[in-house]
């Protein structure tokens, strides 16, 4: 059994100034009992299991930095097995999320900055772990786009609408170009910094890196899963068939009418329809 940790050098003085001098404290108790400065907000939602999340605003004294703390405790056997098979038998989920953030930064894919992690392992089994990540600009794409459509913003019409679909497709292609897949690539996990008037280009960032992995086999299955989730959430916010096809063509770097584009589109639409049907069944049974 061992406890290991790592702090990105640039963030070490920021954490110390915020009152977090020993990362192991995040394993022993809630952050609000660790004497941290600034404002802590517990982020809870159904289905988190043994995971806990906090938003940490360090305040003006630390440059107004906003960090996110995530703690993993009591992982079930299913979670252990998924981590061992799809991520790493040597490291915790917190460590994996930290490393994924670093890998994406090295590939110039905008994502939460890797700040620090701490883990307690017993051989290949994770006992508990915690990760600290930085914030990203913007908000969840689905929320931003829905508000823009309600307001009739210029970004939702004409060439500006075409441009954002193309840029989104290229962003996802760049992410997949790292060898990684997301496994939960809905638009709520794609943040966008958007000018509603369309005077500047939008920028994207990928969040919720806990399920990210690098498939060692059947990679196409995971790519199609990501693209189908993206397509399903695009349909939920009113994206047209043309919008989605334009995004996919940009992702593949192909022209409309290409046989390969049609091959992808047919499979993605079928899968996204199944996703939406499953979501609807859950909504009706709730």
N, C-alpha and C positions, 0 to 999 in steps of 0.2 A: 504494500500500500504506500502511495506517495502523493505529495501535494506539490505541484509545479505551477509556475506562473510566468507571465511575460508582460512587460509594459513597453509600448512604443516610446522611444526616447523623447520625441518631441512633446509627448503628452505627460511625461512624468512630473514636471513641475506644476502642470495644471491640476492633476489629481491630488498632488500634495497640498496645493493651495486650497483645494476644495475639501480638505480634511480626510482624504482617502490615502493613507500612508501604507497600509497593509492590506493587500487584496484578499487575504484569507478571511478578513472580517466579513466579506460579502457571502462567504459560505456559512459562517456561524450565525448570522442574524440578518434581519431586514436592513436595507441601507439607512432607513430613518433612525435606526438604533446605533449607527456607526459614527455619529457625531459629524456628519457631512454638513457643509455650509450650502447655502442656496436653497432652492425649492425642489422638493421631491414629489412626484405625482405617480401613484400606483396606476398602471394601465392594465385593467382586467377585462377579460371577455370570456365567453363560454369556450370550453374545449382546451384550455391551456394545460390541464392536468397538473403535473408537478412543476410547471414553469411559472415564473413570476417576472414581471417586467415593470420598470420604473422609468419615468422621464425626469432627468436631473438638469435643472437650470442652475448653473453655477453663479450667475449674477454678474453685474457690471465689473466687479473687482477681478474677475477672471476672463474679461473680454466678452462676456455674455454668451459663453459657450453653452451649448445644449448637448448633453450626452444621454445615452440610453443604456440602462443596466438590465441585464437578463440573467436570471438564476435558474439553473436546472437542478431539481432534487427528485429523489426517489424514481428514477427512470424504470418504467415497466420493461418486462422481458422483450416485448415487441419493439420498443424503442431502442433497447440495447442491440437487438439483432439488426435492426435497420441501420444503426450507426456502424456496426462492425462490418456489415456487408457493403453498404453504399458509401460510407465515408472512411472511417479508419478504426481498426481495433486497438490502436495505441493511444488515441487521444479522445477527449470528451467532445460533446456537441458544442460546448462553448469554445473550445480550442479550434474546432473545425470552422465555426462561424468566423472567428478571428482570422484564421488562415485564408478563408474564402475572401474576406474583405481585402486582405493584403494582395491576394492573387489578382483580384479585379483591379485594384489600384495600379499594380504593376502593368496590367494590360490596358490601362487608361479607360476603364469602364467605370463611370461614376457610380459609387455605392457608399454606404456608411464607412467612414474611416475606422480602421482597426486601432483601438486605443489600448486595451489590456484584456487578459483572461487569467483565470486561476482554475485549477482542476484538482480533484482528488480521485485517483484511479486505484483499482485493485486488480492488477493484471489487465485483462482486456475489458473489465467491467467498470463502468462509470458509476461512482458513488454520488458525487455532486460536483457542480462546476458553475462558473459565472463568467460573463463576458461584458465588456464595456465597449460601446461603439459610439462614434460621433453621429451627429445629425446630417441631413442632406437638405438641399434647397428644394422648395416647392411643396406640393401636396399630392395626394393620391390622384392619379390621372382620371379615374372614373368620377370622383367628386368634382374636380376642377372642370371637366368637360360638361358634366350635367349642369353645373351652375352657368357656364358660358352659353350653353344652348338655351337655357331658360331666359337668359338676358339678351339673347339674339346677338351675341358678340361677333364682330367681324371675323375672328379666328375660326368660327364655325361654318364659314361660307367660302365658296369659290376657291381660288388658288391657295389661300391660307389653309383651308381645310385639306386640300390635296397635299400640301407641304408637310403638315403634321403627320399625316398617315405615312408618307414616305420616310420621314425622319424616324418615326417609331419603328418601322420595319428594319431600317438600317441599324438602329440601336440594338434591337434584339439579335440581329445577325452578328453584330460585333460581340455581343455577350456569348452567343453560341460558338463564336470563333475562338474563344478561350478554351474550348473543350468541355465547358460546364453546361449543365442543364439545371433548371430551377425547381421543377416538380410542383410549383404553386404559382405559375406565372399569370395570375389575374391582374387586371389593371389597377387594383388597389395596392399592388406591390410594385408598380411602376410610378415613381414620383415624377412630376413635371413642373418645371418653372415656366409659366406661360404668360405671355402678354396677350390679353384678350383682344387688343386692337390689331395684333399681328404685325407690330412695327419691328419686332426683333424675333429671332429664331428661338423656338422652345428648346429647353435642355431637359434631359431625362436622367434619372438615377434609379438603380435597382435596390430594393430593400428586402427584408425578411430572408436573410441568407442561410437560415438554419437548415433548410431542406436542399440547398444547392449540393450537387455532387458531380463527379466526373465519371460518366458511365464507362465501364470497361468492356461491356458487351451490349448488344442490342441498342446502340446509341440512337438509331432512327426512331425507335419506339418512344424514347424520352424527348426527342426533338418534337415529334408530332404531338406528344402530350402537352408540352409547353405551348406550342402554336395553337392547339385546340382550346386550351384554357384562355389564351389571349383572345381568340376569336369569340368564345362564348361571352366573355365579359364585354367585348366590343359590341356584340349584339344586344346586350343588356342596356347599354347606354345609347342605343339608337343608331349605331354605325350601319351604314347601308352596305349592300353587297359590293358596290363599287369601292367604297372606302376600304373594306376588308381585303378586297382583291388587290387594290393599289398597294396596301401595306405588305401583303404577301409577295407581290412582284418585287418590291423594293428589298424585302428580306432575301429573296433568292437572286436578285440582280438580273431578272428576266423581263422580257417584254410581254405585254398582254397577248394572249393567244398561244403562248408557248405550251407544247405538250407536257413538259415537266411542271409548269405552273398549274395546269389543269389536274395533273396527278396529285399534287399536294393539296390543292383546293378541295377536291372531292373527298379526300380522306379527312381533312381538317373539319369540313362542314359536318360530316357524319358524326365525328367525335364530339364536336361542340354541341350538336343537337342532343346527344346523349347526356352531356354535362348539364345542359339547361333543363332537360326532362328530370334529371335526378334532383336538381335544385328545386324544381317546382314540386316534386313529390315531398321533399323535406319540408317545404313551406306549408303545404296543405296538411301535413301530419303534425305540425308544430302546435 
